[in-house]
Amino acid sequence: MKITTEDIRVAFHAREILKGVSIESENKELVGIIGPNGSGKSTLLKCIYRILKPDAGSVYLDGEELHSMSVKDSARKMAVVAQHNYYNFDFTVREVVLMGRAPHKKTLERDNARDYQIVEESLKTVQMEQFAERTFSTLSGGEQQRVILARALAQQTPALILDEPTNHLDITHQIMLMELVKKLNVTVISAIHDLNIAAAYCDKIYVLKEGNLEGYGTPQEVLTPELIRRIYRVESEIVYDSHGKMHILFL
Ligand SMILES: Nc1ncnc2c1ncn2[C@@H]1O[C@H](COP(=O)(O)OP(=O)(O)OP(=O)(O)O)[C@@H](O)[C@H]1O
């Protein structure tokens, strides 16, 4: 599925947070949004996953304007792993993941064997199947993050929106998550802080600073020492290992 934003503008209390942001992901592309703290990454993603209506501009899913669709229709097209405090969920892990099936159900339709099978598979994929009966709020931050990813997988959508998905995860699970997301073969738009993760996994990167797009292209095109200096005020060096993989060293 193709996701497009066109000239998105958002202001809070007369302060402009997004100043006309247009991005595009082709079908099955993994698109990274990078930028310093407060640059507007989450705000842009919130406009895409419909928790925030922009003051101006539009979001299109395969050419269809987001707000012209029902919430259920857009939830069948896109699942979200956002940065929230999840701790208040007083549900079991299995129940949380089952919520991912809701957009596929009619009003009052009961969960069936297939829904439970999808939930078990999703939990296995994120290696959380042994936690199915646990109360969600008793999990660690990283475990919660993986359960929320399982919920998004259970939603079986052609697009995923991720807001710093590797936040809370140890290095094993960071790599697991990015490898998994890459293999899903769906469209992904993800805010990413770690530039080496962005370099390793993104097909395309957009750079946000103070609500403006400051760069766009493949990781090789975008992640140059000049851009990193301009955006983050940090000196860096780009090296390629024996596998041809790009690494950013911060000096
Ligand atoms: N509801 C709101 N009311 C007022 N200001 C807000 C609101 N939501 C976000 N902001 C401000 O908008 C700016 C952009 O926030 P946003 O969360 O989009 O940044 P970000 O790039 O995702 O940052 P981070 O890397 O720290 O997660 C910040 O200065 C934030 O304080």
The ligand as an SDF file (V2000), in Angstrom:
LIG
                    3D

 31 33  0  0  0  0  0  0  0  0999 V2000
   -0.3390   18.2550   22.2200 N   0  0  0  0  0  0  0  0  0  0  0  0
    0.6970   19.1060   22.1700 C   0  0  0  0  0  0  0  0  0  0  0  0
    0.6260   20.3460   22.6940 N   0  0  0  0  0  0  0  0  0  0  0  0
    1.6700   21.2120   22.6170 C   0  0  0  0  0  0  0  0  0  0  0  0
    2.8580   20.8980   22.0560 N   0  0  0  0  0  0  0  0  0  0  0  0
    3.0000   19.6670   21.5380 C   0  0  0  0  0  0  0  0  0  0  0  0
    1.9470   18.6980   21.5610 C   0  0  0  0  0  0  0  0  0  0  0  0
    2.3890   17.5650   20.9660 N   0  0  0  0  0  0  0  0  0  0  0  0
    3.6700   17.8180   20.5950 C   0  0  0  0  0  0  0  0  0  0  0  0
    4.0290   19.0770   20.9360 N   0  0  0  0  0  0  0  0  0  0  0  0
    5.3530   19.6930   20.7050 C   0  0  0  0  0  0  0  0  0  0  0  0
    5.6280   19.5380   19.3330 O   0  0  0  0  0  0  0  0  0  0  0  0
    7.0290   19.3280   19.1330 C   0  0  0  0  0  0  0  0  0  0  0  0
    7.2330   18.0960   18.2830 C   0  0  0  0  0  0  0  0  0  0  0  0
    6.8750   16.9560   19.0630 O   0  0  0  0  0  0  0  0  0  0  0  0
    7.0200   15.4780   18.4980 P   0  0  0  0  0  0  0  0  0  0  0  0
    6.5920   14.5710   19.5930 O   0  0  0  0  0  0  0  0  0  0  0  0
    6.3310   15.3880   17.1960 O   0  0  0  0  0  0  0  0  0  0  0  0
    8.5880   15.3990   18.2650 O   0  0  0  0  0  0  0  0  0  0  0  0
    9.5150   14.1470   17.9350 P   0  0  0  0  0  0  0  0  0  0  0  0
   10.3320   14.5270   16.7600 O   0  0  0  0  0  0  0  0  0  0  0  0
    8.7030   12.9020   17.8210 O   0  0  0  0  0  0  0  0  0  0  0  0
   10.4360   14.1120   19.2260 O   0  0  0  0  0  0  0  0  0  0  0  0
   11.1700   12.9210   20.0460 P   0  0  0  0  0  0  0  0  0  0  0  0
   12.3500   12.5260   19.2100 O   0  0  0  0  0  0  0  0  0  0  0  0
   11.5950   13.6180   21.2910 O   0  0  0  0  0  0  0  0  0  0  0  0
   10.1850   11.8160   20.2660 O   0  0  0  0  0  0  0  0  0  0  0  0
    7.6490   19.2460   20.5110 C   0  0  0  0  0  0  0  0  0  0  0  0
    8.2420   20.4900   20.8150 O   0  0  0  0  0  0  0  0  0  0  0  0
    6.4500   18.9850   21.4260 C   0  0  0  0  0  0  0  0  0  0  0  0
    6.6670   19.5350   22.7080 O   0  0  0  0  0  0  0  0  0  0  0  0
  1  2  1  0
  2  3  1  0
  2  7  2  0
  3  4  2  0
  4  5  1  0
  5  6  2  0
  6  7  1  0
  6 10  1  0
  7  8  1  0
  8  9  2  0
  9 10  1  0
 10 11  1  0
 11 12  1  0
 11 30  1  0
 12 13  1  0
 13 14  1  0
 13 28  1  0
 14 15  1  0
 15 16  1  0
 16 17  2  0
 16 18  1  0
 16 19  1  0
 19 20  1  0
 20 21  2  0
 20 22  1  0
 20 23  1  0
 23 24  1  0
 24 25  2  0
 24 26  1  0
 24 27  1  0
 28 29  1  0
 28 30  1  0
 30 31  1  0
M  END
$$$$
